[in-house]
Amino acid sequence: MAARAGTAWPGVTVAMALRDRIAAWQARLAGDARFRTWAARFPLTRPIARRRAAALFDLCAGFVYSQILAACLRLDLFEMLRGGALPAATIARRTGLAPDVATRLLDAAAALRLIAPTADGRHALGPLGAALLDNPGVAAMVEHHSVLYDDLRDPVALLRDGRGAGLNDFWSYAGSAPGAAGEAAPAAAYSRLMSASQPMVAEEVAAAYRFDRHRRILDIGGGDGSFLAAMAAHAAEAALILFDTPAVADLARARFAAAGLAHRAEAIGGDFRTDALPGGVDLVTLVRVLHDHDDAVVAALLRHVHAALAPGGRILIAEPMAATRGAERMGAAYFGVYLLAMGQGRPRRPEEVAALLRQAGFVRPRTLHAQVPLIASVLIADRMN
C-alpha cells in the first residue's frame, strides 16, 4: 500500500527525507541544459560545474586510463625509472616503441600522475607510479583485469546472465567440491593472484589488531599461507593452522616449510561448507573470504566457526566492505560488479556482517580502526565463555 502524502516510512527520519528531496532537486538542476550553461558561466558555480564535467569525463574515459596503466606495467616503465629520470629517446629504445609513440605514452602517463616530466625534458616517476614500485599486488590485479574486461564487453548481458564466463571460470575452484578433477591448476592461479596482494592486507590487519594475545590461530580460506606466514612474526608463540581445499593446502605446506614454520604451522585440506573445522582455537581469521560467498554459505560458515572456537575465542574478518567512507566506489561499483561476474558473493556493509555474526551466536561485533580501509576493513567478534 502506498504511503499517504506526508507519512514517513518506518525508519525514515525527517532529516533523511529532506536530504532525499534536496538530492532530487539537485539532480533536476544537473539535468537541465540551460542551468548547466548558466552554472558554467557564473563565477560562484563555475568551479562546481567544471569538477562535475571532469568527473563525468573520467567515467567515460576510465577504461582508457586503465589501459595506459597496463601498458606502463607491461613495458616495465616504472621499474625503468627507478634509478632516476630518463630522456624519451632512451625510454623509446628500451621499450621498443617508436619515438613518437613513446612520447605519446609518456604524455598520457604524466597526465595520470604516473610519471612526471622534469625541467630538463626528461621523464621521472610520478607520485602514483612511484607507489607501484615494489607493489606486485597492484600489478597482478591490473593484469588480472583483462579477464574482467572480457566479461564486461557487454555489461547488460552480464547483468542479465548474473555471471561472466571469464571470471566464473577463473574462480571455478572456489565453487567446486575439493578434490575435483582439475582443481590444482585453477587453485594455483588463484593463489598466485591472492599471494601477490596479500602483503598489503597483512600489513593493514597487523596494524589494526594484536595477534600476540593468541595461542592457536585458524585461518580459513587462507590460500597458499601468505597471510599466516606474515602473521607468524606477530604471534611468535602461537600454533598456526590453515584450512583450505586440498590443492591449496598443498601450496601452503610448501610455503610454511620454505619459511621455516613447519614446526608450528600446518595446513589442512577440506571444504568449510561440509567438513568440521579444527577445534580448540582461540582466534579464527577470515581474510577476503566472506564477500566471495552468498549469504547462506556465509551464515553456515560462521556457525561452524563459532563451534570451532574455544569459549572466549574470537573471530577476525578482514576484507573490503561496502559503504566504506572515502572508498564507496570500491565497494558498490568495483566489487559489486566483480563479484557478479564471478557468479557468487557480494560486498557487505560492516553492519550486515555484524548481523550475520550475531545470528551465528557471536557477541560484541565491532569494527577496528584501519589505516587504509580501501584495502581492508577489519571487524572482530567474540564467542561467550
C-alpha positions as CSV (number, residue, x, y, z in Angstrom):
1,M,0.0,0.0,0.0
2,A,1.3,3.4,-0.9
3,A,2.1,5.8,1.9
4,R,-0.2,8.9,2.3
5,A,1.4,12.2,1.5
6,G,3.3,13.4,4.4
7,T,3.6,10.0,6.0
8,A,7.1,8.8,6.7
9,W,8.2,5.2,6.0
10,P,9.3,3.3,9.1
11,G,12.9,4.2,9.9
12,V,13.0,7.2,7.6
13,T,13.6,10.4,9.6
14,V,12.6,13.9,8.6
15,A,16.2,14.8,8.0
16,M,16.6,11.8,5.7
17,A,13.5,12.7,3.8
18,L,14.7,16.3,3.4
19,R,18.1,15.1,2.2
20,D,16.4,13.0,-0.5
21,R,14.3,15.9,-1.6
22,I,17.3,18.2,-1.9
23,A,19.2,15.5,-3.8
24,A,16.3,15.1,-6.2
25,W,16.2,18.9,-6.7
26,Q,19.9,19.0,-7.4
27,A,19.6,16.1,-9.9
28,R,16.8,18.0,-11.8
29,L,19.1,21.1,-12.0
30,A,22.0,19.0,-13.2
31,G,19.8,17.5,-15.9
32,D,18.7,21.0,-17.2
33,A,20.9,22.1,-20.1
34,R,20.1,25.8,-19.6
35,F,21.1,25.5,-15.9
36,R,24.4,23.8,-16.8
37,T,25.2,26.6,-19.2
38,W,24.4,29.2,-16.6
39,A,26.4,27.4,-13.9
40,A,29.5,27.1,-16.1
41,R,29.4,30.9,-16.6
42,F,28.5,32.1,-13.1
43,P,31.7,32.7,-11.1
44,L,30.4,31.0,-7.9
45,T,29.1,27.9,-9.5
46,R,31.8,27.6,-12.3
47,P,34.3,25.5,-10.2
48,I,31.5,23.0,-9.3
49,A,30.4,22.8,-12.9
50,R,33.9,22.1,-14.0
51,R,34.5,19.5,-11.4
52,R,31.3,17.6,-12.4
53,A,32.2,17.8,-16.0
54,A,35.6,16.4,-15.3
55,A,34.1,13.6,-13.1
56,L,31.7,12.7,-15.9
57,F,34.5,12.6,-18.5
58,D,36.6,10.4,-16.2
59,L,33.7,7.9,-16.1
60,C,33.7,7.9,-19.9
61,A,37.5,7.6,-20.2
62,G,38.2,5.3,-17.3
63,F,38.9,2.3,-19.5
64,V,41.5,4.2,-21.5
65,Y,43.2,5.3,-18.3
66,S,43.4,1.7,-17.0
67,Q,45.0,0.6,-20.3
68,I,47.6,3.3,-20.1
69,L,48.5,1.9,-16.7
70,A,48.5,-1.6,-18.1
71,A,50.9,-0.6,-20.9
72,C,53.2,1.1,-18.5
73,L,53.4,-2.0,-16.3
74,R,53.8,-4.4,-19.2
75,L,56.7,-2.3,-20.6
76,D,58.3,-2.1,-17.1
77,L,58.3,1.7,-17.3
78,F,58.2,2.3,-13.6
79,E,61.0,-0.1,-12.9
80,M,63.0,1.5,-15.7
81,L,62.7,4.9,-14.0
82,R,63.6,3.5,-10.5
83,G,67.1,4.7,-10.9
84,G,66.2,8.3,-12.0
85,A,64.8,10.3,-14.9
86,L,65.5,9.3,-18.5
87,P,65.1,11.0,-21.9
88,A,62.2,10.0,-24.1
89,A,64.6,8.6,-26.7
90,T,66.2,6.2,-24.1
91,I,62.7,5.1,-23.0
92,A,61.7,4.5,-26.6
93,R,64.7,2.4,-27.3
94,R,64.3,0.3,-24.1
95,T,60.6,-0.3,-24.7
96,G,60.9,-0.9,-28.4
97,L,58.4,1.8,-29.2
98,A,58.6,4.3,-32.0
99,P,59.9,7.6,-30.6
100,D,56.6,9.5,-31.3
101,V,54.6,6.7,-29.8
102,A,56.8,6.6,-26.7
103,T,56.3,10.3,-26.3
104,R,52.5,9.9,-26.6
105,L,52.6,7.2,-23.9
106,L,54.8,9.4,-21.6
107,D,52.5,12.4,-22.0
108,A,49.4,10.2,-21.2
109,A,51.2,8.7,-18.2
110,A,52.2,12.2,-17.0
111,A,48.6,13.4,-17.2
112,L,47.6,10.5,-14.9
113,R,50.5,11.3,-12.5
114,L,52.1,8.0,-13.2
115,I,55.3,9.8,-14.3
116,A,56.4,13.4,-14.1
117,P,58.4,15.5,-16.7
118,T,61.5,17.2,-15.4
119,A,62.7,20.7,-16.1
120,D,65.4,19.4,-18.5
121,G,62.8,17.5,-20.6
122,R,63.4,14.0,-19.1
123,H,60.8,11.8,-17.5
124,A,60.8,10.6,-13.9
125,L,58.5,8.6,-11.6
126,G,55.3,10.5,-10.7
127,P,53.6,10.0,-7.3
128,L,51.3,7.2,-8.5
129,G,54.0,5.4,-10.5
130,A,56.4,5.5,-7.5
131,A,53.7,3.9,-5.3
132,L,53.6,1.0,-7.7
133,L,57.2,0.1,-7.2
134,D,57.6,-3.0,-5.0
135,N,53.9,-3.4,-5.0
136,P,53.3,-6.6,-7.0
137,G,49.7,-6.9,-5.8
138,V,48.5,-3.9,-7.8
139,A,50.4,-5.1,-10.9
140,A,48.9,-8.5,-10.6
141,M,45.4,-7.1,-10.3
142,V,45.9,-4.9,-13.3
143,E,46.9,-7.9,-15.4
144,H,44.1,-10.0,-14.0
145,H,41.6,-7.3,-15.0
146,S,41.9,-8.4,-18.6
147,V,39.6,-11.3,-17.6
148,L,37.1,-9.0,-16.0
149,Y,37.1,-6.6,-19.0
150,D,36.3,-9.5,-21.3
151,D,33.2,-10.2,-19.2
152,L,32.3,-6.5,-19.4
153,R,32.3,-6.2,-23.1
154,D,28.5,-6.4,-23.0
155,P,27.6,-5.2,-19.5
156,V,23.9,-5.6,-20.0
157,A,24.4,-9.2,-21.0
158,L,26.5,-9.7,-17.8
159,L,23.7,-8.2,-15.7
160,R,21.1,-10.4,-17.3
161,D,23.2,-13.6,-17.0
162,G,24.3,-12.9,-13.5
163,R,27.8,-14.1,-14.1
164,G,30.7,-13.8,-16.5
165,A,32.3,-16.6,-18.4
166,G,35.9,-15.5,-17.8
167,L,35.8,-14.7,-14.0
168,N,33.4,-17.6,-13.3
169,D,35.9,-20.0,-14.9
170,F,38.9,-18.3,-13.1
171,W,37.3,-18.8,-9.7
172,S,35.7,-22.1,-10.5
173,Y,37.7,-23.9,-7.9
174,A,36.0,-21.8,-5.2
175,G,32.6,-23.2,-6.0
176,S,33.6,-26.8,-6.8
177,A,34.0,-29.7,-4.4
178,P,37.5,-30.1,-3.0
179,G,39.4,-32.8,-4.8
180,A,37.5,-32.3,-8.0
181,A,39.4,-33.2,-11.2
182,G,41.4,-30.3,-12.5
183,E,41.3,-28.4,-9.2
184,A,45.1,-27.9,-8.8
185,A,45.7,-25.6,-11.8
186,P,43.0,-23.0,-11.2
187,A,43.8,-23.1,-7.5
188,A,47.4,-22.3,-8.2
189,A,46.5,-19.4,-10.5
190,Y,44.1,-18.0,-7.8
191,S,46.7,-18.5,-5.1
192,R,49.3,-16.6,-7.0
193,L,47.0,-13.7,-7.5
194,M,45.9,-13.5,-3.9
195,S,49.5,-14.0,-2.7
196,A,50.7,-11.0,-4.7
197,S,48.3,-8.7,-2.9
198,Q,48.4,-10.3,0.5
199,P,51.3,-8.2,1.9
200,M,49.1,-5.1,1.7
201,V,46.3,-6.8,3.5
202,A,48.5,-8.4,6.1
203,E,50.1,-5.1,6.9
204,E,46.7,-3.5,7.3
205,V,45.4,-6.3,9.6
206,A,48.6,-6.4,11.7
207,A,48.3,-2.6,12.3
208,A,44.7,-3.0,13.4
209,Y,44.9,-6.0,15.7
210,R,47.4,-7.6,18.2
211,F,47.9,-11.3,17.4
212,D,50.4,-11.9,20.2
213,R,47.5,-12.5,22.7
214,H,46.5,-15.7,20.9
215,R,48.0,-19.2,21.2
216,R,46.1,-21.2,18.5
217,I,45.1,-19.4,15.3
218,L,43.0,-20.9,12.5
219,D,43.0,-19.1,9.1
220,I,40.1,-20.3,6.9
221,G,40.4,-20.0,3.2
222,G,44.0,-18.9,3.7
223,G,45.3,-19.7,0.2
224,D,48.9,-20.5,0.0
225,G,49.6,-19.4,3.5
226,S,50.9,-15.9,2.8
227,F,48.7,-14.3,5.4
228,L,49.6,-16.8,8.2
229,A,53.2,-16.6,7.3
230,A,53.2,-12.9,7.7
231,M,51.3,-13.1,11.0
232,A,53.8,-15.6,12.4
233,A,56.1,-12.7,13.4
234,H,53.2,-11.0,15.3
235,A,52.2,-14.2,17.1
236,A,55.6,-15.8,17.9
237,E,54.2,-18.4,20.4
238,A,51.1,-19.3,18.5
239,A,50.3,-22.6,16.7
240,L,49.1,-21.7,13.2
241,I,46.5,-23.7,11.2
242,L,45.4,-23.1,7.7
243,F,42.2,-24.7,6.3
244,D,41.5,-24.6,2.6
245,T,40.9,-27.0,-0.3
246,P,43.4,-29.9,-0.6
247,A,45.1,-28.5,-3.6
248,V,45.6,-25.1,-1.9
249,A,46.6,-26.7,1.4
250,D,49.5,-28.4,-0.5
251,L,50.7,-25.0,-1.6
252,A,50.5,-23.7,1.9
253,R,52.6,-26.6,3.3
254,A,55.3,-25.8,0.8
255,R,55.3,-22.1,1.9
256,F,55.4,-22.9,5.6
257,A,58.3,-25.2,5.0
258,A,60.2,-22.6,3.0
259,A,59.6,-20.0,5.7
260,G,60.8,-22.3,8.4
261,L,57.4,-22.5,10.0
262,A,56.7,-26.3,9.6
263,H,57.3,-26.9,13.3
264,R,54.3,-24.7,14.3
265,A,52.2,-24.2,11.1
266,E,50.1,-26.9,9.5
267,A,47.7,-26.9,6.5
268,I,44.6,-29.0,6.5
269,G,42.6,-29.7,3.3
270,G,38.9,-29.8,3.3
271,D,35.6,-28.0,2.5
272,F,34.4,-25.5,5.0
273,R,30.9,-25.9,3.7
274,T,30.7,-29.5,4.7
275,D,33.7,-30.5,6.8
276,A,34.2,-29.9,10.5
277,L,36.8,-27.3,11.2
278,P,39.8,-27.8,13.5
279,G,38.7,-27.1,17.1
280,G,40.1,-25.7,20.2
281,V,41.4,-22.5,18.6
282,D,41.2,-19.1,20.2
283,L,41.2,-17.0,17.0
284,V,39.7,-17.7,13.6
285,T,40.6,-15.3,10.8
286,L,38.6,-14.9,7.5
287,V,40.7,-12.7,5.2
288,R,38.9,-11.8,1.9
289,V,36.6,-14.8,2.2
290,L,33.1,-13.8,3.1
291,H,32.5,-11.4,0.2
292,D,33.2,-14.3,-2.2
293,H,30.2,-16.2,-1.0
294,D,26.4,-15.9,-0.8
295,D,24.6,-15.2,2.4
296,A,23.5,-18.8,3.1
297,V,27.1,-20.1,2.7
298,V,28.4,-17.3,4.9
299,A,25.8,-17.9,7.6
300,A,26.7,-21.6,7.7
301,L,30.4,-20.9,7.8
302,L,30.0,-18.5,10.7
303,R,28.1,-21.2,12.7
304,H,30.9,-23.6,12.0
305,V,33.5,-21.1,13.2
306,H,31.5,-20.5,16.4
307,A,31.5,-24.2,17.1
308,A,35.3,-24.5,16.4
309,L,36.3,-21.6,18.7
310,A,37.1,-22.3,22.3
311,P,34.9,-20.4,24.9
312,G,36.1,-16.8,24.9
313,G,37.6,-17.1,21.5
314,R,37.4,-14.5,18.8
315,I,36.7,-14.2,15.1
316,L,38.5,-11.6,12.9
317,I,37.2,-10.7,9.4
318,A,39.2,-8.6,7.1
319,E,38.1,-7.6,3.6
320,P,36.9,-4.6,1.6
321,M,33.4,-3.7,2.7
322,A,30.6,-1.7,1.1
323,A,29.8,1.8,2.2
324,T,33.4,2.4,3.4
325,R,33.8,6.1,3.9
326,G,36.1,7.5,1.2
327,A,36.0,4.2,-0.7
328,E,32.3,3.9,-1.7
329,R,33.1,3.2,-5.3
330,M,35.4,0.4,-4.3
331,G,32.6,-1.5,-2.6
332,A,29.4,-0.9,-4.6
333,A,30.8,-0.3,-8.0
334,Y,34.0,-2.4,-8.2
335,F,33.3,-5.3,-6.0
336,G,29.6,-5.2,-6.7
337,V,30.3,-5.9,-10.4
338,Y,33.4,-8.0,-9.9
339,L,31.6,-10.5,-7.7
340,L,28.6,-10.5,-10.0
341,A,30.9,-11.6,-12.8
342,M,32.4,-14.1,-10.5
343,G,29.0,-15.7,-10.1
344,Q,28.7,-15.6,-6.3
345,G,29.2,-13.4,-3.3
346,R,28.5,-9.7,-2.7
347,P,30.2,-6.8,-0.9
348,R,28.6,-6.3,2.5
349,R,28.4,-3.3,4.9
350,P,30.0,-3.8,8.3
351,E,26.6,-3.8,9.9
352,E,25.5,-6.6,7.6
353,V,28.5,-8.7,8.6
354,A,27.8,-7.9,12.2
355,A,24.2,-9.1,11.9
356,L,25.3,-12.4,10.4
357,L,27.8,-12.8,13.3
358,R,25.1,-12.2,15.9
359,Q,22.8,-14.8,14.1
360,A,25.7,-17.3,14.4
361,G,25.9,-16.7,18.2
362,F,28.8,-14.2,18.4
363,V,28.6,-11.2,20.6
364,R,30.1,-7.7,20.6
365,P,30.9,-7.4,16.8
366,R,32.9,-4.2,16.3
367,T,34.9,-2.6,13.6
368,L,38.6,-1.8,14.3
369,H,40.5,1.3,13.0
370,A,42.1,0.5,9.7
371,Q,44.8,2.7,8.2
372,V,43.6,2.2,4.6
373,P,40.1,0.7,4.7
374,L,40.1,0.7,0.9
375,I,42.4,-2.3,1.2
376,A,40.5,-4.0,4.0
377,S,38.1,-3.2,6.8
378,V,38.7,-5.2,10.0
379,L,35.9,-6.5,12.2
380,I,36.1,-8.7,15.3
381,A,33.5,-10.5,17.4
382,D,33.6,-12.9,20.4
383,R,32.3,-16.2,21.5
384,M,31.0,-16.1,25.0
385,N,32.8,-18.0,27.8
